[in-house]
Amino acid sequence: MEGLFYMAAVVAVGATLMMLTRQNAVHALLYLILSLLAVAVIFYLFGAPFAAALEVIVYAGAIMVLFVFVVMLLNLGPRAGGLEAAWLSPTVWLLPAIMAAILAGEIVYILSGPGLRTAPAGEIAPVQVGLALYGPYLIGVELASMLLLGALVGAHHLGREARSKPETKTHDVYSDVAGSDSGGDLVRAGSDRTSGAA
């Protein structure tokens, strides 16, 4: 099990480093999904199958797939098309394929091995996970959530394009009224005659 832990740790760290160095947001998110799956393997190896399942279902499943769809729906322009063409070369796929193969092998080994049939001695119940997160580590969890929210808002402001302010035109209402009165078609208030007939 120690070898599996080190392999999952290498995959998690390697995928995270690849995520940080990618210029294309979709590819960075896919590396982050790979990293989260490796962390789920580590959770399972440490006797926390509930935390591993939450990592796969919530983080790698729901949240990251939502991020991938949002980024793919954004119009990234011709620069993204050039990056996509460069990404399709076979040499670029070598490292991600190796990391994904290692992770897939670990998952197959864990699911087919005897560890799934017999629970580990120090299995962690969901109640213990909740008590640990919202007990002594409550302030840390809340600070981390605020930090992530701040990073999300900052990334939004840094990533959006600077928009020029629309030109505002001033409109002189009084000159329009004075100019249109020259034809004698305005009616004075309280009168049934036009201004030209006065």
Secondary structure as the mmCIF struct_conf table of DSSP 4:
data_model
#
loop_
_struct_conf.conf_type_id
_struct_conf.id
_struct_conf.beg_label_comp_id
_struct_conf.beg_label_asym_id
_struct_conf.beg_label_seq_id
_struct_conf.end_label_comp_id
_struct_conf.end_label_asym_id
_struct_conf.end_label_seq_id
HELX_RH_AL_P HELX_RH_AL_P1 GLU A 2 THR A 21
BEND BEND1 GLN A 23 ASN A 24
HELX_RH_AL_P HELX_RH_AL_P2 ALA A 25 LEU A 45
TURN_TY1_P TURN_TY1_P1 PHE A 46 GLY A 47
HELX_RH_AL_P HELX_RH_AL_P3 PRO A 49 LEU A 54
HELX_RH_PI_P HELX_RH_PI_P1 GLU A 55 ILE A 63
HELX_RH_AL_P HELX_RH_AL_P4 MET A 64 LEU A 73
BEND BEND2 LEU A 74 LEU A 74
HELX_RH_AL_P HELX_RH_AL_P5 PRO A 78 TRP A 87
TURN_TY1_P TURN_TY1_P2 LEU A 88 LEU A 88
BEND BEND3 SER A 89 SER A 89
HELX_RH_3T_P HELX_RH_3T_P1 PRO A 90 TRP A 93
HELX_RH_AL_P HELX_RH_AL_P6 LEU A 94 SER A 112
BEND BEND4 GLY A 113 GLY A 113
HELX_RH_3T_P HELX_RH_3T_P2 PRO A 114 LEU A 116
TURN_TY1_P TURN_TY1_P3 ARG A 117 ARG A 117
BEND BEND5 THR A 118 THR A 118
TURN_TY1_P TURN_TY1_P4 ALA A 121 GLY A 122
HELX_LH_PP_P HELX_LH_PP_P1 GLU A 123 ALA A 125
HELX_RH_AL_P HELX_RH_AL_P7 PRO A 126 TYR A 134
TURN_TY1_P TURN_TY1_P5 GLY A 135 TYR A 137
HELX_RH_AL_P HELX_RH_AL_P8 LEU A 138 GLY A 159
BEND BEND6 ARG A 160 ARG A 160
HELX_LH_PP_P HELX_LH_PP_P2 GLU A 161 THR A 170
HELX_RH_AL_P HELX_RH_AL_P9 VAL A 173 SER A 180
HELX_RH_3T_P HELX_RH_3T_P3 ASP A 181 GLY A 183
BEND BEND7 GLY A 184 GLY A 184
STRN STRN1 VAL A 187 VAL A 187
TURN_TY1_P TURN_TY1_P6 ALA A 189 GLY A 190
BEND BEND8 ASP A 192 ARG A 193
STRN STRN2 THR A 194 THR A 194
HELX_RH_3T_P HELX_RH_3T_P4 SER A 195 ALA A 197
#
